């Protein structure tokens, strides 16, 4: 409130100075409806795509609508419950620190994404000026989402149906018969000749939880169980957000823990690891694309990847000669050694995810975290939470997250 000077008592007028000033994190009705529409579209997209590719009882359902209503809706509710908790964790931390932020944007992507979405995001609308706020906003999302995905997994493992459940899916008779005869799942997938199956990568945490349950399905059957698939995807998205580079959640957290200079070193080394894993997908892919043009095949694709990866490191490290040459040399030596010693590494072996994320980080996320205005030392409690979150990243990450096996 304010008023005019006292020497004009007969003309006092109260003035609301905040009437026309936009309030932080106070979305209007149109904004709320728009975000709600994105959520509904994403929910429908996830329910339909999830039912088609993963959890739909295709062998026993009377209609596709039955599949979507039961399995698809359950899966969508679980996955979007995780995504919403993760993003609202960021949002409420931003509200607490009075940092302007958008409501979560849920991103529907039917047909292109087999799960119907690529996740959800919030937009921070102003610069975060100190590491306390940066840490709190960065860590709140992964921690909240991790708890939800962990609860989903525990419920899923605790309520596993008998193996006959898999008869709801086409071409699973042999698997069911094997389990009934031997009391356990086979070590290798049982699929018709020429068929393809989806392989989910094991993580330390998922494998640890699965070890307590005798009925736990192998990774090549896990995706038929809505709770297990949603929980695993929760761990997967948590790990991706915790990559310690750029302005991902992991970048925010690690930057707040160790500061700009040390984080720059860690981020550059970790990006080198990402490019190395990318090579396990890129070299076979280049070989397949060029096999009719260059008879040398794998050798030529290795040379071409060497050139491409050198350009990647040069761009990522701002043409710093020592960093570029050193990390590029080590990366190429590791990639070459693995190809010489290992068998059956191909583009579909799960490393293709890292090829995508290498370019995503290079062009959008960036490797180094931009410096904040005030680097404050975190409180002891925040430091403990930060390092626990980095440990969660190790528990949730897989070198080969998801791939197709013939």
C-alpha positions, 0 to 999 in steps of 0.5 A: 500500500501507498498513499499521497503526501499528508499535506493533501489530507482531503485527497488521500487515495490508496494505491495498490502498487502490485496490481499490475505486476505479474506474480511469480508462480501464480499461473492463470486459469488459461495456463493451468488448462493448457498444461492440463491439456498436455497432461491428458494428451500424454496420458492417452498417448502413453495408455495407447502406445504402452498397451500396443508395445508392452503391457497389452493382453493381446492374446486374451483381450476381446477388443483393443479397447479392453487392452487400453482401458485396463493395462494401458491406463494402469501403466499410464497412471504409474508412469505419469505419476512418476513423471509428475512427482519428479517435475513437481518436485522441481516446481515446489522447490522453485516456489519455495525459493521464489524462483519463477518457473512454469508448471510441468509440460508433459510431452505426448509423442505417439507413434514415434516413442513406443511409450507414448512420451519423452517425459516432462519438463518445467521451464525455469524463467529466470537465472538462479543466482546462488548454489543453494537455490540451484542445488535445492531445485536440481535435487528435489525432482530426482529424489521425489521421482526416485522414491515413487519409482522405488515404491512402484517397483516394490509393489510390482515385485510383491504382487507378481502373478504366477507364470501363467499370466504370460499366457495372456500374451501371444507366443509365450506357451513355451516359456510358460511350459519351461517355467512349469517344468524347471521351476525357473525362467530359462537363461536365454529368451525362448522366441520363435525363429526370426522374431524380435524381443525387447531387452531391458538393461539390468541396473544394480538397484533393479537386480538387487530388488529382483533377487528377493522374489522367486517369481521375478521375470527376466529382463526380456519378459519384464516389460509385460508387467505394468508395475515393473515396466513403469518402475524400471522406466522411473529408474531409467529417467532418473538416471538420465536426469542425473547425468553429471553434465551441463544443466541436467539435474545431475549437473546442477547437483554436482556443480553445487557440491564441488564448484565450477572448476572441478565440475568442468573436469568431471563433466568433460571426463564423463562426456568422454565416457559417453562418446566411448559408449557411443562408438560401440553403436556408431561403428557397426552402424557406419559399417552397415551403411557403407558395406556396399560402398567400401569393402573394408567395412569395419575398418573404414567405419572405425576410421570414419568414427575416429574422424567424427569423434575427434570433431565431437570432442573438439566442439565439446571442449572448445577446441582445447588441444590437450583435452581434445587429443587426450580424451579422444585418444583414450576413447578410441583405444578403449573402443578399438580394444573392445571390438577386438576382444568382444563378439556380437557388438552391433547397433542394436546392442543397446549402446545406440541410446548413448549415441543419441544422448551424445549429440543431445548433450553436445548441442542442447544440454552442453557439457559444462555448467555455466557459472552462477553468480554466488557460489555458496558452500552447501550445508552438511545436510545438503552435501549428504543428500547430494552425494546420496543422489549421485549414488542413486545415479550409479544404482539406476544407470545401465550401459545398455538400457534398452534394445531389440534382440533378434 
